[in-house]
Amino acid sequence: MFLCYLGSSGKAYLFKDVRNIIVSQIEIKDMTTGKHIVRDVFCKLCKSRLGWTYEMAIPEKQRYKEGQYI
């Protein structure tokens, strides 16, 4: 069972493992759940933006997202 989240373009899911991606430089973003340190995630082949990965969540309640992809 996957938990559903609200991403920047609508419904989103949190994953522990993804493949065939490249990531951007680290950015600090203010999100609806607080300040997070993230990297954008892109398709390795077509370079389309797929989502982001959480490097660090500042709010302690959001730390379960660290190291995961949305």
N, C-alpha and C positions, 0 to 999 in steps of 0.2 A: 504494500500500500504506500502511495506517495502522498506527501502533504502538498497542498496547492498553495502557492504564494502569488502575490501580485507583483509582476515585473513591470518594467517601463513600457512594455507594449501589450500588457494583459496577463493572462494566466501563465504561471511559471512553476517549474518543479526543481527541487534541490537534488543534485546527484553527487555521489562520492567519487565516481570515476568517469572520465570522458576520454575519448581518443581522437586522434587526427585533428588536433587543435594547435593554435599558437596563441600566445597571450601578450598583452600590451605591457607597458611600464606601469608601475604602481601609482595609483591615484587615491586621494582621500575624497570620499563622497558623502554628502549628507543625504541619507535615504529616509524613508518613512519610519524605519525602525531604529534610526540613530546614525551616528557617524561610523563609517566603515572604511577600511583600507582594502581596495579591490584592484583587480586587473580585468580589462575587457578580454573576452574570449572570441576567437575568430576561427572559421573553418580553415584548415591547413591548405586545402585545394583551391577554393574559390574566394577566400579571404572575407566572406560575409560575416558580420558580427552576429554571434549566437547568444551572447549573454555576458556573464562575468563570473569571476571566482573571488571568494572572500579570503584575503590574506589575513585580515585581523578585524574583529568586531570590537568597537570601543565599549558599547553597553555590555555588561557582563552577561545579561540574559540572552544575548544574541551570539555568544561565543561558540555555540554548537554548529554554526555555519562555517566556521573557519576551515579552510582547506577543501571546501565543497564548491560546486558549480551551480549556477542558476541560469 
